[in-house]
Amino acid sequence: MQNDVTRSEPDQVLQLIADYVLSENFASSTALDTARLCLMDSLGCALLALDYPACTKLLGPMVPGASLNGGARIPGTNYQLEPVRAAFNLGTMIRWLDFNDTWLAAEWGHPSDNLGAILTVADYASRQNLWLGREPLTVRQVLLAAIQAHEIQGVLALDNALNRVGLDHVLFVRVASTAVVTRLIGGSHGEIINAISNAFLDGGALRTYRHAPNTGSRKSWAAGDAVSRAVFHAYQALRGEMGYPTALTAPTWGFQDVVLRGQQLKLDRPLGSYVMENVLFKISFPAEFHAQTAVEAAIRLHPLVKDRIDQISRIVIETQESGKRIIDKSGPLHNPADRDHCIQYMVAIGLLKGTLQADDYEDRAAADPRIDCLRKKMEVIENREFSIDYLEPAKRSIGNAVQVFFEDGSFTDKISIEYPIGHPRRRQEGLALLLDKFESSLKKRIAPARAAEILRCFADQKNLERMASNQLIDLFVL
């Protein structure tokens, strides 16, 4: 049988994404305001990550000393890098502590990961434009790109479960970043399609590094890897590199047959600003999002159990199906990446300390023998209602419940929490805390006068949007 060599029109999903990133009037005022908060929070997360040598050892140029005069600047550092490597740096920093925003659906993920590509490319392009006597990109353009990247990644995640075929969610980060970055640097409709098609042809990273017994630090730089690849594809497309029209649907060799095992890749709702409007902020704890409400429940129980830790006979945690599948762990935990994806570990810290911070995942904190003692007494079960409401579009809850039982037969109330503080249903409650989180991150790296200037910028939506993107980044560099 001969192969048909006739070139087809580009796959519909590729065309829909390209149409969307070139569209106008897609962003609501709510989405723009939320994008401002997302940008603020992501930069804060990036600064916090610089306290951890496991992160900072990965940063800078790939080859020591390979700085680029006029390159993209990296917040909290003095690096000037070409944009592909810069995207890896910032993407890794934003994601390192598992503290940036989250989207939960059939596939989960962290849409602000895309800012690793968007911010560095906008910064680099602005500096190049100024050198050529052109206008720099504005922060408004960054916010609009963030809304689009959130939307592409989030809508793809609604019905396409990469985790069910063993792949990591950062594949959708790579696709979303490729689309918006190609537009930011002037790509045409055809060039955007070419770039996206190549992003899909990369396939996907295995989730191996997120699951026992192999959980490791790659999960903290996987987003950096994805956005750096996206920037590579964007610049390749503008150099005239060809695309592959049926990268998704080609029989036998296409993404759907090879990667999704014959399943169709879907975009089941129109692309607008739904995801940014409904994104989940991590405010209280640097913890895998499926466990956020479990940690909050444990902290509420802390005053009742802190003086009776040695009397606890068992602890019951009720969670959603996704939470049980990915963060229910027994046995030794080998590193911080292992611990921040273990619901038992996070609940134990909450019960013992009444708080949970990034340092609680480090080896020194994990040496407390009471943690593993409590973990052995925990039973994690699926609450069917939590699982249903987790996928219900009108709710998107992330419910957990924790109850502690004692050797004398007494027990605490079962503390059940459906929505974490960063959820849209608790957004107003979380705004002041989100600002506190950002201020705290600034104090660690930025001089007081400069920090005050940054806070003023983010407090004024209109002036922030008019600001040149490179001017904003300049406030964060050393």
PLY file of the C-alpha trace (Angstrom):
ply
format ascii 1.0
element vertex 478
property float x
property float y
property float z
element edge 477
property int vertex1
property int vertex2
end_header
0.00 0.00 0.00
1.38 3.39 -1.00
1.52 6.31 1.42
-0.60 9.37 0.56
1.78 12.31 0.32
-0.92 14.95 -0.14
-0.49 17.80 2.36
-3.61 18.46 4.43
-4.85 21.61 6.09
-3.43 22.09 9.59
-5.18 20.19 12.35
-8.16 22.01 13.80
-6.65 22.32 17.29
-3.55 23.98 15.83
-5.71 26.43 13.90
-7.92 27.24 16.88
-4.92 28.02 19.05
-3.30 30.19 16.38
-6.60 32.03 15.75
-6.93 32.68 19.47
-3.46 34.07 20.11
-3.93 36.54 17.24
-7.40 37.56 18.42
-8.41 40.69 20.33
-10.98 41.47 23.03
-10.64 38.09 24.73
-9.68 39.42 28.17
-12.22 40.46 30.78
-11.37 43.07 33.41
-11.45 40.27 35.99
-8.90 38.32 33.97
-6.57 41.32 33.66
-6.76 42.03 37.38
-6.14 38.37 38.19
-3.23 38.31 35.72
-1.67 41.20 37.65
-1.93 39.15 40.85
-0.54 36.12 39.04
2.46 38.08 37.75
3.10 39.50 41.20
2.81 36.11 42.89
5.00 34.33 40.32
7.82 36.85 40.67
7.58 36.46 44.45
7.82 32.67 44.14
10.88 33.10 41.92
12.62 35.22 44.54
11.81 32.76 47.33
13.39 29.92 45.34
16.76 31.69 45.45
17.14 30.68 49.11
17.66 27.06 48.03
21.05 25.91 46.67
19.40 22.95 44.92
17.69 25.55 42.73
20.45 28.13 42.34
23.01 25.54 41.21
20.90 25.07 38.05
20.74 28.75 37.17
22.87 31.04 35.03
24.29 30.29 31.58
24.69 26.68 30.51
28.37 27.38 29.88
29.99 29.32 32.76
30.68 32.92 31.82
28.46 32.93 28.73
26.65 36.15 29.52
24.84 38.11 26.79
25.07 41.89 26.89
21.52 43.14 26.33
20.10 39.74 27.10
17.09 38.88 29.24
17.57 39.72 32.91
16.75 37.19 35.63
14.97 38.55 38.74
16.97 38.37 41.96
20.26 37.86 40.11
22.67 39.74 37.86
22.41 37.26 34.98
21.93 38.48 31.39
21.12 35.51 29.18
19.94 34.61 25.71
16.17 33.97 25.86
16.12 30.16 25.64
18.38 29.77 28.66
16.72 32.72 30.40
13.35 31.01 30.13
14.79 27.91 31.79
16.15 30.03 34.63
12.96 31.92 35.39
10.66 28.97 34.74
12.66 26.88 37.19
12.60 29.61 39.83
8.85 30.18 39.59
8.08 26.47 39.95
10.79 25.40 42.39
8.89 25.60 45.69
5.56 24.34 44.32
4.06 27.64 45.47
2.76 29.24 42.25
-0.79 29.07 40.91
-2.59 25.85 40.01
-5.25 24.52 37.65
-7.03 21.26 38.43
-9.01 19.30 35.84
-8.61 15.96 34.05
-4.98 17.13 33.83
-3.57 19.33 36.56
-0.82 21.88 36.21
0.49 25.34 37.00
-0.35 27.89 34.30
1.95 30.59 35.67
4.83 28.31 34.66
4.33 29.96 31.26
5.59 33.27 32.64
9.09 31.82 32.53
8.84 32.12 28.74
6.60 35.19 28.51
8.54 37.46 30.84
12.00 36.60 29.56
11.03 36.91 25.90
9.19 40.19 26.54
12.23 41.49 28.41
14.69 40.42 25.73
12.51 41.70 22.88
12.03 45.03 24.66
15.76 45.53 25.13
16.36 44.68 21.47
13.59 47.06 20.38
15.05 49.91 22.39
18.47 49.28 20.86
16.84 49.52 17.41
14.88 52.65 18.31
11.54 50.88 18.62
8.95 50.75 21.39
9.40 48.12 24.11
6.68 45.63 24.99
4.43 46.76 27.81
3.37 44.92 30.95
-0.16 44.92 29.50
1.16 42.79 26.63
2.71 40.45 29.21
-0.59 40.20 31.09
-2.54 39.49 27.90
-0.03 36.79 26.93
-0.36 35.29 30.41
-4.16 35.17 30.06
-3.80 33.40 26.72
-1.21 30.92 27.99
-3.36 30.14 31.03
-6.33 29.60 28.73
-4.56 27.31 26.26
-2.97 25.16 28.94
-6.07 25.12 31.13
-8.63 24.33 28.43
-6.40 21.57 27.03
-6.29 20.19 30.58
-10.07 20.08 30.98
-10.58 16.84 29.07
-7.12 15.60 28.05
-5.57 13.64 30.91
-1.88 13.27 30.12
-1.37 11.60 33.51
-3.55 8.70 32.35
-0.95 7.87 29.71
2.00 8.45 32.04
3.00 11.90 30.77
3.72 15.09 32.67
1.49 18.17 32.51
4.38 20.38 31.37
3.67 19.24 27.81
0.73 21.66 27.83
3.00 24.37 29.26
5.32 23.91 26.30
2.46 24.16 23.81
0.86 27.21 25.45
4.15 29.06 25.81
5.14 28.28 22.23
1.92 29.78 20.91
1.99 33.05 22.85
5.73 33.65 22.61
5.69 33.17 18.83
3.05 35.91 18.67
4.97 38.17 21.06
7.99 38.17 18.77
5.90 38.90 15.69
4.97 35.49 14.36
2.29 35.19 11.68
-0.64 32.78 11.79
1.32 30.24 9.76
4.47 30.64 11.85
2.46 30.13 15.05
1.02 26.90 13.65
4.50 25.77 12.59
5.86 26.43 16.06
2.97 24.72 17.88
3.19 21.68 15.63
6.84 21.26 16.53
6.01 21.65 20.21
3.57 18.75 19.94
6.09 16.68 17.99
8.42 16.81 20.99
6.07 14.38 22.72
6.00 14.55 26.50
8.17 13.98 29.53
7.34 10.90 31.58
5.85 11.51 35.02
8.45 9.19 36.52
10.11 11.99 38.47
6.83 12.87 40.22
6.06 9.44 41.65
7.49 6.98 44.14
9.99 5.43 44.14
11.63 7.93 41.77
10.30 11.29 43.00
13.05 13.84 42.52
14.11 17.39 41.84
13.42 17.23 38.10
9.78 17.92 38.92
10.95 21.35 40.08
12.76 22.20 36.84
10.46 20.40 34.41
8.55 23.63 33.78
11.82 25.46 33.12
12.68 22.81 30.57
9.24 23.14 28.94
9.31 26.92 28.58
12.88 26.95 27.30
11.84 24.48 24.60
8.87 26.71 23.77
11.13 29.71 23.25
13.38 27.60 21.03
10.43 26.61 18.82
9.19 30.21 18.61
12.50 31.57 17.38
12.97 28.62 15.01
9.61 29.36 13.41
10.56 32.98 12.80
13.77 31.79 11.12
11.59 29.97 8.58
11.59 26.47 10.05
8.74 24.43 8.63
5.81 22.98 10.55
3.83 19.74 10.33
0.14 20.31 9.54
-1.17 16.99 10.84
1.22 16.64 13.76
-1.77 15.65 15.90
-3.92 13.52 13.61
-1.52 11.76 11.24
-2.38 8.02 11.32
0.21 5.89 13.12
2.79 8.70 13.46
0.78 11.60 14.89
0.55 12.83 18.47
-2.87 11.31 19.04
-1.93 7.80 17.92
1.55 7.72 19.42
1.23 9.74 22.61
-2.48 9.62 23.47
-2.86 5.97 22.42
-5.47 6.78 19.80
-7.49 9.25 21.86
-8.56 12.55 20.30
-7.01 15.75 21.61
-9.90 18.08 22.47
-10.54 21.76 22.97
-14.01 21.46 24.43
-14.78 25.11 25.15
-14.09 28.35 23.28
-10.82 30.03 24.22
-11.30 33.26 26.17
-10.25 34.14 29.72
-12.04 31.44 31.74
-8.89 29.86 33.17
-7.26 33.06 34.42
-10.56 34.13 35.99
-10.80 30.84 37.90
-7.16 29.97 38.58
-6.17 28.76 42.05
-3.54 30.66 44.01
-1.31 28.88 46.49
-1.28 31.28 49.38
-1.01 29.52 52.72
1.35 26.60 52.10
4.00 25.53 49.59
2.27 22.18 49.13
0.96 20.09 46.24
-2.49 21.56 45.66
-4.49 18.39 46.18
-3.34 18.53 49.83
-3.91 22.23 50.52
-7.19 21.76 52.36
-5.82 18.72 54.20
-3.00 20.84 55.59
-5.44 23.59 56.54
-7.56 20.99 58.37
-4.49 19.62 60.16
-3.48 23.10 61.27
-6.95 23.67 62.69
-6.53 20.45 64.67
-3.05 21.37 65.91
-4.20 23.05 69.18
-6.25 19.95 70.03
-3.51 17.38 69.38
-0.17 19.12 69.99
0.00 17.96 73.62
-1.33 14.47 72.84
0.86 13.44 69.89
2.08 10.30 71.67
-1.52 9.29 72.44
-2.70 9.24 68.81
-3.83 5.80 67.63
-4.82 6.62 64.06
-5.48 9.50 61.66
-7.99 9.32 58.82
-7.54 11.53 55.77
-10.34 11.72 53.20
-9.31 13.09 49.81
-10.21 13.16 46.11
-9.32 10.37 43.68
-6.56 12.46 42.11
-5.07 13.25 45.51
-5.06 9.61 46.54
-3.53 8.56 43.25
-0.59 10.96 43.23
0.31 11.98 46.81
-0.70 9.00 48.98
2.70 7.54 49.94
4.11 5.07 52.45
7.71 4.17 53.19
10.86 6.30 53.24
10.83 9.75 51.62
14.18 10.55 50.09
14.29 14.30 49.38
12.27 17.53 49.55
10.62 16.77 46.20
9.42 13.45 47.63
8.08 15.05 50.81
6.12 17.90 49.24
4.18 15.32 47.23
3.21 13.16 50.21
-0.13 14.03 51.82
0.77 12.12 55.00
3.99 14.12 55.45
2.23 17.46 54.94
-0.59 16.60 57.34
1.92 15.40 59.94
3.77 18.73 59.82
0.49 20.61 60.17
-0.53 18.57 63.21
2.88 18.86 64.85
3.74 22.50 64.12
0.51 24.29 63.27
2.12 25.58 60.07
3.87 24.36 56.93
6.80 26.12 55.25
9.25 25.24 52.50
11.98 24.54 55.05
9.82 21.77 56.54
10.66 19.61 53.51
14.42 19.84 54.00
16.42 16.96 55.49
16.97 18.69 58.82
13.23 19.09 59.47
12.43 15.62 58.13
14.76 14.05 60.72
12.09 14.57 63.42
11.08 10.96 64.25
7.54 12.01 65.14
6.75 12.69 61.46
7.19 9.11 60.28
5.54 7.84 63.46
2.41 9.81 62.57
2.58 8.80 58.91
2.40 5.13 59.90
-0.84 5.83 61.76
-2.55 7.47 58.78
-5.20 5.98 56.52
-5.92 7.81 53.25
-9.28 7.06 51.67
-11.15 8.47 48.71
-14.24 10.53 49.51
-16.45 10.02 46.48
-18.19 13.39 46.87
-14.83 15.14 46.92
-13.93 13.38 43.66
-17.20 14.36 41.99
-17.03 18.02 43.06
-13.37 18.19 42.02
-14.42 17.71 38.38
-17.73 19.63 38.55
-17.22 22.80 36.42
-19.39 24.92 38.70
-17.41 23.91 41.79
-13.86 22.71 41.01
-13.43 22.05 44.71
-10.34 20.41 46.24
-11.87 18.83 49.31
-10.08 17.04 52.13
-11.04 15.98 55.64
-8.85 15.03 58.61
-9.86 13.33 61.87
-7.61 12.18 64.72
-8.37 9.24 67.03
-6.69 8.63 70.41
-5.78 5.48 72.31
-8.36 6.16 75.05
-11.19 5.98 72.51
-11.71 9.75 72.19
-11.42 11.57 68.90
-11.49 15.03 67.39
-14.18 16.40 65.15
-13.70 15.60 61.50
-12.46 18.84 59.93
-13.69 18.95 56.34
-12.68 21.79 53.98
-13.79 21.92 50.35
-12.09 25.06 49.03
-8.56 26.30 49.84
-7.95 29.98 50.49
-6.58 30.54 46.96
-9.77 29.25 45.32
-12.03 31.81 43.55
-14.72 31.09 46.18
-12.30 32.35 48.84
-10.49 34.90 46.66
-11.38 37.97 48.73
-10.26 36.21 51.91
-6.93 35.46 50.29
-6.03 38.81 48.72
-4.41 40.33 51.80
-2.53 37.09 52.43
-1.35 36.99 48.82
0.05 40.50 49.19
1.74 39.51 52.47
3.31 36.54 50.70
4.68 38.85 47.99
6.00 41.43 50.45
7.77 38.70 52.37
9.49 37.48 49.22
10.65 41.00 48.36
12.20 41.52 51.80
14.47 38.52 51.24
16.12 39.85 48.07
15.22 43.45 47.28
16.38 46.63 49.04
13.58 48.35 51.02
13.25 51.43 48.78
13.13 49.29 45.65
10.65 46.90 47.28
8.37 49.81 48.14
8.52 50.98 44.51
7.59 47.49 43.29
4.61 47.37 45.66
3.41 50.74 44.36
3.64 49.46 40.79
1.53 46.40 41.47
-1.04 48.40 43.44
-1.94 50.48 40.36
-3.32 48.34 37.54
-3.45 51.09 34.89
0.05 52.41 35.47
1.45 48.88 35.69
-0.08 47.98 32.33
1.52 51.05 30.69
4.96 50.25 32.09
7.62 48.81 29.78
8.19 45.16 30.59
11.96 45.62 30.81
11.49 48.47 33.31
9.52 46.16 35.57
12.19 43.47 35.41
14.88 46.06 36.12
13.26 46.67 39.50
13.90 43.02 40.42
17.49 42.52 39.27
20.57 42.91 41.42
0 1
1 2
2 3
3 4
4 5
5 6
6 7
7 8
8 9
9 10
10 11
11 12
12 13
13 14
14 15
15 16
16 17
17 18
18 19
19 20
20 21
21 22
22 23
23 24
24 25
25 26
26 27
27 28
28 29
29 30
30 31
31 32
32 33
33 34
34 35
35 36
36 37
37 38
38 39
39 40
40 41
41 42
42 43
43 44
44 45
45 46
46 47
47 48
48 49
49 50
50 51
51 52
52 53
53 54
54 55
55 56
56 57
57 58
58 59
59 60
60 61
61 62
62 63
63 64
64 65
65 66
66 67
67 68
68 69
69 70
70 71
71 72
72 73
73 74
74 75
75 76
76 77
77 78
78 79
79 80
80 81
81 82
82 83
83 84
84 85
85 86
86 87
87 88
88 89
89 90
90 91
91 92
92 93
93 94
94 95
95 96
96 97
97 98
98 99
99 100
100 101
101 102
102 103
103 104
104 105
105 106
106 107
107 108
108 109
109 110
110 111
111 112
112 113
113 114
114 115
115 116
116 117
117 118
118 119
119 120
120 121
121 122
122 123
123 124
124 125
125 126
126 127
127 128
128 129
129 130
130 131
131 132
132 133
133 134
134 135
135 136
136 137
137 138
138 139
139 140
140 141
141 142
142 143
143 144
144 145
145 146
146 147
147 148
148 149
149 150
150 151
151 152
152 153
153 154
154 155
155 156
156 157
157 158
158 159
159 160
160 161
161 162
162 163
163 164
164 165
165 166
166 167
167 168
168 169
169 170
170 171
171 172
172 173
173 174
174 175
175 176
176 177
177 178
178 179
179 180
180 181
181 182
182 183
183 184
184 185
185 186
186 187
187 188
188 189
189 190
190 191
191 192
192 193
193 194
194 195
195 196
196 197
197 198
198 199
199 200
200 201
201 202
202 203
203 204
204 205
205 206
206 207
207 208
208 209
209 210
210 211
211 212
212 213
213 214
214 215
215 216
216 217
217 218
218 219
219 220
220 221
221 222
222 223
223 224
224 225
225 226
226 227
227 228
228 229
229 230
230 231
231 232
232 233
233 234
234 235
235 236
236 237
237 238
238 239
239 240
240 241
241 242
242 243
243 244
244 245
245 246
246 247
247 248
248 249
249 250
250 251
251 252
252 253
253 254
254 255
255 256
256 257
257 258
258 259
259 260
260 261
261 262
262 263
263 264
264 265
265 266
266 267
267 268
268 269
269 270
270 271
271 272
272 273
273 274
274 275
275 276
276 277
277 278
278 279
279 280
280 281
281 282
282 283
283 284
284 285
285 286
286 287
287 288
288 289
289 290
290 291
291 292
292 293
293 294
294 295
295 296
296 297
297 298
298 299
299 300
300 301
301 302
302 303
303 304
304 305
305 306
306 307
307 308
308 309
309 310
310 311
311 312
312 313
313 314
314 315
315 316
316 317
317 318
318 319
319 320
320 321
321 322
322 323
323 324
324 325
325 326
326 327
327 328
328 329
329 330
330 331
331 332
332 333
333 334
334 335
335 336
336 337
337 338
338 339
339 340
340 341
341 342
342 343
343 344
344 345
345 346
346 347
347 348
348 349
349 350
350 351
351 352
352 353
353 354
354 355
355 356
356 357
357 358
358 359
359 360
360 361
361 362
362 363
363 364
364 365
365 366
366 367
367 368
368 369
369 370
370 371
371 372
372 373
373 374
374 375
375 376
376 377
377 378
378 379
379 380
380 381
381 382
382 383
383 384
384 385
385 386
386 387
387 388
388 389
389 390
390 391
391 392
392 393
393 394
394 395
395 396
396 397
397 398
398 399
399 400
400 401
401 402
402 403
403 404
404 405
405 406
406 407
407 408
408 409
409 410
410 411
411 412
412 413
413 414
414 415
415 416
416 417
417 418
418 419
419 420
420 421
421 422
422 423
423 424
424 425
425 426
426 427
427 428
428 429
429 430
430 431
431 432
432 433
433 434
434 435
435 436
436 437
437 438
438 439
439 440
440 441
441 442
442 443
443 444
444 445
445 446
446 447
447 448
448 449
449 450
450 451
451 452
452 453
453 454
454 455
455 456
456 457
457 458
458 459
459 460
460 461
461 462
462 463
463 464
464 465
465 466
466 467
467 468
468 469
469 470
470 471
471 472
472 473
473 474
474 475
475 476
476 477
